[in-house]
Amino acid sequence: MLVDNEMANNFRDWERYIRITRRLTGTEVARQADRDNSWLSRWERMPQATILEPWQYLKIRDYIAPGVPMRSLVKPAPMRIPFLDREQRKKAAAILERNRIAKCVANFTLSVKIGMSPNSWANLISIGGAPSESTIYLACKVLGLDYKELLKEVGVNEPENCNGAAAEEHTENQV
């Protein structure tokens, strides 16, 4: 399996997208490539992804998307999920909390639907915490909010650049 720079970037975008949308931890995914979480964090943030050994791609793929053909994971991902700083994540939590109340969704219900332990959302809000990027993304899905609109509200400069180059075209990429 030969991987070029574009394919490496696409695979990295898919890895981050799947990791966040399925609430997988960086440690779990990095372990598949015999690396640690700090390596994965750096690898996800690089403008140009490092080209890995073929076995590392396969091990990560087998963990994040078992049974999905590798050719699907080297095409553009459905979206690039940007990195948010702590203040942006806190702003997102406040926006999500206002929407949760407006839509009459219980803390317990939201927590469970996004994969948190019961009442974790209430605790997070009461301490003024900054939820993880996966919590923000999944809460948007549960509350029926547009993730890109939320990104604009918290100060992400160009959320439209979060689109994969061919998000709607490649339906076979869907995991």
KOLVO-946048 format. One record per residue (C-alpha): x, y, z. Coordinates in steps of 0.5 Angstrom, whole numbers, padded with zeros to 4 digits, always signed. Layout:
% residues N
XYZ ...
% end
This chain:
% residues 175
+0000+0000+0000 +0003+0007-0002 +0001+0013+0001 +0002+0020-0002 +0001+0026+0002 -0006+0028+0000 -0008+0021+0002 -0004+0021+0009 -0008+0028+0010 -0015+0025+0008 -0013+0019+0013 -0012+0023+0018 -0018+0027+0017 -0022+0021+0017 -0019+0019+0024 -0020+0025+0027 -0027+0025+0025 -0029+0018+0027 -0025+0019+0033 -0029+0025+0035 -0036+0022+0032 -0035+0016+0036 -0033+0018+0042 -0026+0014+0042 -0020+0017+0046 -0014+0019+0043 -0010+0014+0047 -0014+0008+0045 -0013+0010+0037 -0006+0012+0038 -0004+0005+0042 -0006+0002+0035 +0000+0005+0032 +0004+0003+0038 +0005+0011+0040 +0002+0015+0045 -0003+0020+0046 +0001+0026+0045 +0004+0023+0038 -0003+0023+0036 -0005+0030+0038 +0001+0033+0034 +0000+0028+0028 -0008+0031+0028 -0005+0038+0028 +0000+0038+0023 -0001+0042+0017 +0002+0036+0013 +0001+0029+0016 +0007+0025+0017 +0006+0018+0013 +0006+0012+0017 +0008+0005+0016 +0003+0001+0012 +0001-0003+0018 +0000+0003+0022 -0005+0005+0018 -0009-0002+0018 -0008-0002+0025 -0012+0005+0026 -0017+0003+0021 -0018-0004+0024 -0020+0000+0030 -0024+0006+0028 -0027+0003+0022 -0027-0005+0022 -0029-0007+0015 -0029-0001+0012 -0024-0001+0005 -0018+0003+0006 -0019+0006-0001 -0025+0010+0003 -0021+0013+0008 -0016+0016+0004 -0021+0020+0000 -0023+0027+0003 -0027+0026+0010 -0034+0029+0010 -0032+0034+0015 -0025+0037+0018 -0027+0038+0025 -0023+0044+0028 -0019+0044+0034 -0022+0049+0039 -0019+0052+0045 -0021+0052+0052 -0025+0059+0052 -0028+0057+0045 -0031+0050+0048 -0033+0054+0054 -0037+0059+0050 -0040+0053+0046 -0042+0050+0052 -0046+0056+0054 -0049+0056+0047 -0051+0049+0048 -0054+0050+0055 -0059+0055+0052 -0061+0051+0047 -0062+0045+0051 -0067+0049+0056 -0070+0052+0050 -0072+0045+0047 -0074+0042+0054 -0069+0037+0054 -0067+0034+0061 -0059+0034+0063 -0060+0027+0064 -0063+0026+0057 -0057+0030+0054 -0052+0026+0058 -0054+0019+0056 -0055+0021+0049 -0048+0023+0048 -0045+0018+0051 -0044+0021+0058 -0045+0018+0065 -0052+0021+0067 -0052+0028+0070 -0045+0029+0067 -0048+0035+0063 -0051+0038+0069 -0044+0038+0073 -0040+0040+0067 -0045+0046+0066 -0045+0048+0074 -0037+0048+0074 -0037+0052+0068 -0033+0047+0065 -0030+0046+0058 -0033+0040+0054 -0029+0036+0050 -0030+0037+0042 -0033+0030+0041 -0038+0032+0047 -0040+0039+0043 -0040+0035+0036 -0045+0030+0039 -0049+0035+0043 -0050+0039+0037 -0053+0033+0033 -0058+0031+0039 -0060+0038+0040 -0061+0039+0032 -0056+0045+0032 -0052+0046+0026 -0045+0045+0028 -0042+0050+0023 -0046+0055+0026 -0044+0054+0033 -0037+0054+0030 -0038+0061+0028 -0041+0063+0034 -0035+0061+0038 -0030+0065+0034 -0028+0059+0029 -0026+0064+0023 -0028+0060+0017 -0032+0054+0019 -0034+0053+0012 -0027+0050+0011 -0029+0045+0015 -0032+0041+0009 -0029+0035+0006 -0027+0037-0001 -0032+0032-0003 -0037+0031+0003 -0043+0030-0001 -0040+0026-0007 -0037+0020-0004 -0043+0017-0001 -0039+0010+0000 -0034+0014+0005 -0040+0014+0010 -0038+0009+0016 
% end
